[in-house]
Structure formats: C-alpha cells, structure tokens
Amino acid sequence: MRMSDEEKQSSPPHWARIVARGTRISAMSDVPPLDEGFFREAEVRMPRTRPEERAGSTRVSRDWFKRFEAQGRDFQARINAVLRMYMEGR
C-alpha cells in the first residue's frame, strides 16, 4: 500500500524517509495489539558500539528512573539506547 500525497505531508519525518526509499508500508490493522506477554518476552538490544558521550544531567520521572535502575548495571546505557531509538524515529 503506497501512501497518498496527503498522508506523506501529515506524516512524521521518519515516514517521509521510508517513503522516499520506496519502501512499501503495510496497513497496521493486521498487527495484533501488544500485550503484557509481548513485553515480558521482549529483549533489549544494545548498540554494539558506543557513540561519543557527553556528561550532563536531565530530570526524569522517579518511576521511570527506578524502572531502568532496577534492570541492573548499565541502566544509563539502556536509557541512552531508548533515547537514541526515539531520536532516530524507530
């Protein structure tokens, strides 16, 4: 299914890149909803290389921070990976 010109204009930037590459986009109606079982079985995949980092600070919700911290060592790297995926539009 190809996107109409109207859909392309109202889409977030990452969809525009996908369409520009000629990738076909399927309808999402056939994708089942993600339930708790999906997230229980999901794996976090960390990048193989570490990008250049800069020390800094930011404020985040306490529950959000505790959830990452409870996952063990390298929780800051996992937070960085999530932010990078968001930034890259995945």
N, C-alpha and C positions, 0 to 999 in steps of 0.2 A: 504494500500500500504506500503510495507516494503522498507526501504532504502537499496540501494546496498552498498557493502563494499566501493566502490569508493566515493559515496555520504557521507558516515559516516566519511571518512577520510578528506574530504574537508569541513565538516560542522563546524560551530562554536561550542564551548564546550557545550552549553545548548542543542543542538540537540543530541549530544552524550549521555547525561544523559537521555534524553527522550527515545532514542532507547534502552539504557541499561535496562530501566524499562520495556521494552516490549510494550510500547505504540505504537499504530498504528498511522501513520502520513498520513493524507489525502492530496490529491492534492489541491494546493491552487488555481487552475484555476476556481473552482466553488465558490470562495469567491468574492463577489462584491467589487468594489473599495470603499474606504471610502471617502465620500463627506462631504461638509460643514454641511449638516444636521446631519450626524453622530456625528460630534464633538460638534454641538450645543446641542444635546440631551445627550451627554456623561456625566457621573458623576465621580467625583474624589472620590476614596475610600481611605481614610487614614487608616494606620495601627491602630489596637486597642491598641497596646502597643507601648511605645516609647523606642527605643533602647538607650543604653548608648550613650551620645553625647560628643563631644569634640569641644570646641570653636576653630575657625580658620577662615581663610579668603581665598577667591579664586576670580579670575577675571572672569566675565562672560560678554557677550554682553549686552549693555544697553537695547536694545529692549526686549531681553529675560528676563532680570531682571524686567523691567517695566511691562511686561505681567503678571508675577507672583504677583508682588506687587499690581497690580490693582485688583486682586481677593480678596483682603481684608486681615483681620487678619490671622495669622498663615501661611503667604506665605512662610516663611522659612521652615516650616514643610512640605509643599507641594513640595518644591524644593527637600528636603531630600527624600521624598517618590519617586519622579521621579528618582533620582539618585540611590536609593536602587533597584527599579524595573530594571533599566538598569544593575546594578551590578549583580543582580540575574538572568539576562538573560530572563526576561519576555517579 
